Amino acid sequence: MSMIIQTEQLTKTFQKQHAVDHINMSIQEGEIYGFLGPNGAGKTTTIRMLLGLMKPTSGSVRIFDKQLNKHKLDILRQVGSLVENPSYYPHLTAYENLNVIRQLVGVPQKRITEVLETVRLTEAAHRKVKGFSLGMKQRLGIAAALLHKPRLLILDEPTNGLDPSGIIEIRELIKSLPKQYGMTVLISSHLLSEIDQIATAVGVVSKGKLIYQDRMSNLRKLAESTINIQCSDLEQAAIKLKQLELAATVEEEYISLGNCSNRSVSDAVSLLVHQGHEIYRVEERKQTLEQIFLGMTDGVSL
């Protein structure tokens, strides 16, 4: 699988302050990459540099395995984007707005019908945009970004300000794009719950630094529960529990068991009691994804 975006030590400084601080981002082809962080963390500044709208102070950007500063026009012809609020002519219909853009990017007129269908605006095609809801305007913005069939779609906070139904519509649309068009999607958000439901990979940024980057499934594993057992003679108890093929580790005052079933917990307690150990406490500990995210962005390493 090829790499679509790679940044190396990407940095942007404003008045000696790092808005983006030596970011090394890697996004593979076909991914939905969730670029996650609090407001003001540096997400939009990073995206503007990826789109060539802002020059880095230092570092480099490679997209489609080409240096952005050397092949900018060739790269951007294959990129669609929606940064902040979409631009449109309110007195024109959705179809007419897209037709203006279509002529600029040089695609057939039938492409308008295709993208309107993709974003589920077919029935509103001939309505003036000034009467659209915020969610409909966001979908029209995505339609405009899809007109030229980009290999890469970059969306900056596309669900900002939407009501729950609008968020669901945008979420389902984004999730369908890699399968439908084979494209790679970079989506920024400050909402972990949204990224969790959309992304296949995630990068967490805080104070301009990329502090975590991995598969979304690996981030979820950090939230799996552990079972802590306080009992007598911890070292011997742990040895006995390993006979049940449980991942038992001895902490200061308890034995920690990795994510395991209720049956395994019951078997572990029964074995220890049978072997003469006194059980003082059995408890489940679990961090939510939100707690993990807050721990990361507060500077707590995992």
FENSULKA-V491662 format. One record per residue. N is the residue number from 1. PSI is psi in radians with two decimals (999 if undefined). OMEGA is omega in degrees with one decimal (NA if undefined). D_CENTER is the distance of its C-alpha to the mean C-alpha in Angstrom with 2 decimals. Layout:
N	PSI	OMEGA	D_CENTER
N	PSI	OMEGA	D_CENTER
This chain:
1	2.21	-174.5	18.81
2	2.79	179.1	18.81
3	2.23	-179.1	16.54
4	-0.79	178.4	15.37
5	2.32	171.1	14.31
6	2.20	172.7	15.90
7	2.56	179.7	16.71
8	1.97	177.6	19.52
9	0.68	-176.8	20.31
10	2.18	-173.1	18.98
11	2.42	172.2	20.67
12	2.18	-177.2	21.66
13	2.31	173.5	24.47
14	2.04	178.4	26.05
15	0.87	176.2	29.47
16	0.11	176.2	28.91
17	2.30	179.6	25.66
18	1.87	171.6	22.48
19	-0.63	173.2	19.77
20	2.23	-167.0	17.79
21	1.57	172.8	19.22
22	0.96	-177.9	19.46
23	2.29	173.0	15.85
24	1.68	-176.5	15.62
25	2.42	177.9	12.44
26	2.14	-179.4	12.54
27	2.13	-178.2	10.84
28	2.76	179.4	12.91
29	2.37	177.2	14.42
30	-0.04	-179.9	13.19
31	2.68	158.5	9.57
32	1.84	-173.1	6.72
33	2.03	178.4	4.55
34	2.02	179.3	1.31
35	1.78	-163.9	4.65
36	2.35	175.2	5.81
37	2.84	179.1	9.58
38	2.84	173.5	12.83
39	2.38	-179.1	14.72
40	0.15	-177.2	16.62
41	-0.27	-179.3	14.48
42	0.15	-176.2	14.66
43	-0.90	-176.3	11.55
44	-0.67	177.5	13.93
45	-0.73	177.0	16.49
46	-0.80	-178.8	14.34
47	-0.70	178.5	13.47
48	-0.62	176.4	17.20
49	-0.64	177.3	18.21
50	-0.52	-178.2	16.17
51	0.07	179.6	18.05
52	0.26	179.5	21.32
53	-0.22	-178.6	21.82
54	2.38	-178.4	22.29
55	2.30	177.4	24.02
56	2.61	171.1	22.74
57	-0.68	175.4	25.23
58	2.98	-178.5	24.82
59	-3.13	-175.3	22.73
60	2.77	177.5	21.74
61	2.22	172.4	19.24
62	2.21	175.7	19.59
63	2.31	-174.3	18.25
64	0.60	179.0	19.76
65	0.48	175.9	21.63
66	2.52	177.4	23.48
67	2.19	-177.2	23.85
68	-0.66	-176.7	22.62
69	-0.27	179.9	25.67
70	-0.43	-174.9	28.04
71	0.68	-171.6	26.67
72	-0.91	-176.1	24.93
73	-0.75	-179.7	26.52
74	-0.71	-179.9	26.15
75	-0.85	-173.7	22.40
76	-0.37	174.1	21.74
77	-0.33	-178.0	23.78
78	0.23	-177.7	21.05
79	2.34	170.6	18.13
80	2.61	-176.9	17.36
81	2.70	172.3	15.77
82	1.77	-177.3	15.62
83	2.13	-176.1	15.77
84	-2.36	-174.9	16.88
85	2.41	178.9	19.54
86	2.58	176.7	20.66
87	2.44	179.2	24.23
88	2.86	174.3	26.87
89	1.90	-172.9	30.61
90	-0.46	-177.2	31.24
91	-0.11	177.5	34.73
92	2.81	176.2	33.61
93	2.96	176.8	32.28
94	-0.77	-179.4	28.86
95	-0.78	-178.0	30.70
96	-0.68	175.8	32.56
97	-0.81	-179.6	29.54
98	-0.54	179.8	27.91
99	-0.62	175.7	31.30
100	-0.82	-178.7	31.48
101	-0.66	180.0	28.23
102	-0.73	-179.7	29.35
103	-0.55	178.8	32.50
104	-0.68	-177.0	30.72
105	-0.16	172.7	28.46
106	0.89	176.3	31.32
107	2.77	-178.6	30.20
108	2.69	-177.3	32.51
109	-0.51	179.7	32.96
110	-0.34	-179.7	32.02
111	-0.50	178.5	28.42
112	-0.83	179.4	28.32
113	-0.69	-178.5	29.19
114	-0.80	-176.7	26.56
115	-0.56	175.4	23.59
116	-0.65	177.4	25.07
117	-0.72	-180.0	25.18
118	-0.75	-177.5	21.58
119	0.15	176.2	20.42
120	0.86	175.2	23.28
121	0.32	-176.8	25.43
122	-0.77	-176.4	28.50
123	-0.34	-179.6	30.70
124	0.21	-173.4	29.89
125	-0.61	-173.8	30.44
126	0.39	172.3	33.74
127	2.55	177.9	33.00
128	2.42	-172.9	32.88
129	-0.43	-179.2	29.45
130	-0.32	177.6	30.94
131	0.08	-178.2	31.14
132	2.60	169.6	27.51
133	2.93	179.2	25.28
134	-0.69	179.1	22.17
135	-0.69	178.6	20.04
136	-0.67	177.8	22.41
137	-0.67	177.4	22.21
138	-0.73	178.6	18.43
139	-0.62	176.2	18.96
140	-0.66	176.3	21.81
141	-0.69	177.0	19.74
142	-0.69	176.9	17.37
143	-0.76	178.8	20.65
144	-0.67	-180.0	21.99
145	-0.41	-177.9	19.08
146	-0.17	-172.0	19.68
147	-0.75	-174.4	23.45
148	0.33	177.3	23.89
149	1.09	-176.9	21.73
150	2.66	173.4	19.23
151	-0.45	-177.6	17.78
152	2.28	177.2	14.66
153	2.20	-179.2	13.15
154	2.11	-176.1	11.53
155	2.12	-178.3	10.77
156	1.87	178.6	11.08
157	0.99	-174.3	10.73
158	-0.28	-179.2	12.16
159	0.11	-178.7	12.88
160	2.21	175.4	14.67
161	-0.02	-178.4	18.15
162	2.66	173.7	18.02
163	2.95	-175.6	19.94
164	-0.71	-179.6	18.66
165	-0.64	177.5	19.96
166	-0.68	178.1	18.38
167	-0.76	179.7	14.88
168	-0.73	179.5	15.58
169	-0.83	-179.6	16.95
170	-0.71	179.7	14.08
171	-0.85	-178.3	11.64
172	-0.62	177.4	14.20
173	-0.85	-177.9	14.82
174	-0.73	-178.8	11.40
175	-0.46	-177.7	11.42
176	-0.32	-170.0	14.93
177	-0.78	178.9	14.59
178	-0.70	179.7	14.07
179	-0.73	-175.0	16.99
180	-0.70	-174.7	19.08
181	-0.10	-177.8	18.93
182	0.37	-175.8	17.59
183	2.86	174.5	15.21
184	2.45	-176.8	12.03
185	2.28	168.9	9.31
186	2.10	-179.2	7.35
187	2.21	177.7	6.04
188	2.63	177.7	6.55
189	2.70	171.1	7.36
190	0.06	-176.5	9.63
191	1.92	179.7	9.38
192	-0.67	-178.2	8.07
193	-0.63	179.4	9.82
194	-0.82	-179.8	8.02
195	-0.68	-179.7	4.44
196	-0.60	-177.0	7.00
197	-0.17	-175.8	8.83
198	-0.80	-163.4	6.90
199	2.63	170.0	4.54
200	-0.37	175.2	7.10
201	2.76	-175.4	5.95
202	2.50	169.6	4.36
203	2.23	-178.7	6.52
204	2.19	-179.0	8.24
205	2.42	178.4	10.86
206	2.23	179.5	14.08
207	0.69	176.0	17.29
208	-0.13	-177.7	16.33
209	2.43	173.4	15.66
210	1.84	-170.5	12.75
211	-0.19	178.0	13.60
212	2.39	176.6	11.35
213	2.14	-177.6	9.77
214	-3.12	172.1	10.02
215	2.53	178.4	9.45
216	-0.60	-179.4	7.69
217	-0.58	178.9	11.36
218	-0.58	174.7	12.68
219	-0.70	179.4	10.90
220	-0.58	-179.5	12.41
221	-0.49	178.1	15.66
222	-0.36	-178.6	15.97
223	0.04	179.9	16.51
224	2.60	-175.5	19.27
225	2.70	170.4	22.66
226	2.65	176.9	25.60
227	2.17	178.5	29.27
228	2.24	-179.2	31.57
229	2.08	172.2	35.29
230	2.17	-177.3	37.96
231	3.07	177.9	41.21
232	2.64	175.5	44.29
233	1.22	-173.1	44.42
234	-0.75	-175.8	40.69
235	-0.83	178.9	41.22
236	-0.63	178.8	43.46
237	-0.71	179.9	41.29
238	-0.69	177.9	38.25
239	-0.76	180.0	40.47
240	-0.70	-178.0	41.56
241	-0.50	178.0	38.03
242	-0.33	174.0	37.07
243	-0.44	177.4	39.81
244	0.16	-179.0	37.56
245	0.63	175.3	34.87
246	2.49	178.9	32.67
247	1.45	-176.1	30.52
248	2.19	176.2	32.64
249	2.48	-178.2	32.35
250	2.13	173.5	34.77
251	-2.89	-175.4	33.54
252	-0.80	-173.3	36.01
253	0.13	-176.2	37.24
254	2.95	172.5	35.59
255	2.29	179.4	34.33
256	2.23	175.8	30.62
257	2.31	176.8	29.71
258	3.10	-178.3	26.27
259	2.08	-178.0	24.64
260	2.86	-175.1	27.70
261	2.90	175.5	29.34
262	-0.64	179.0	31.92
263	-0.72	-179.8	34.55
264	-0.67	177.7	33.76
265	-0.77	179.1	34.01
266	-0.76	179.3	37.32
267	-0.66	-179.5	38.62
268	-0.81	-179.8	37.74
269	-0.76	-179.9	39.60
270	-0.74	-179.5	42.53
271	-0.78	-178.1	42.88
272	-0.74	178.0	42.96
273	-0.75	-179.7	45.51
274	-0.57	-179.3	47.58
275	0.07	174.5	47.62
276	0.21	177.9	48.95
277	2.49	174.8	45.95
278	2.24	179.6	45.75
279	2.11	-178.8	42.43
280	-0.62	-177.5	41.69
281	2.48	171.9	38.21
282	2.13	-178.7	35.32
283	2.64	176.6	32.02
284	2.33	175.4	28.39
285	2.32	-178.1	25.74
286	2.24	172.8	22.09
287	2.36	172.5	19.27
288	2.82	175.3	16.78
289	-0.61	178.8	13.06
290	-0.72	177.6	13.91
291	-0.70	178.2	16.72
292	-0.78	179.4	14.81
293	-0.82	179.7	12.35
294	-0.65	176.6	15.56
295	-0.72	177.7	17.35
296	-0.88	-172.8	15.03
297	-0.22	171.8	15.12
298	0.05	176.6	18.82
299	0.22	177.7	19.47
300	2.10	-178.9	20.12
301	2.61	-179.7	19.42
302	999	NA	18.57
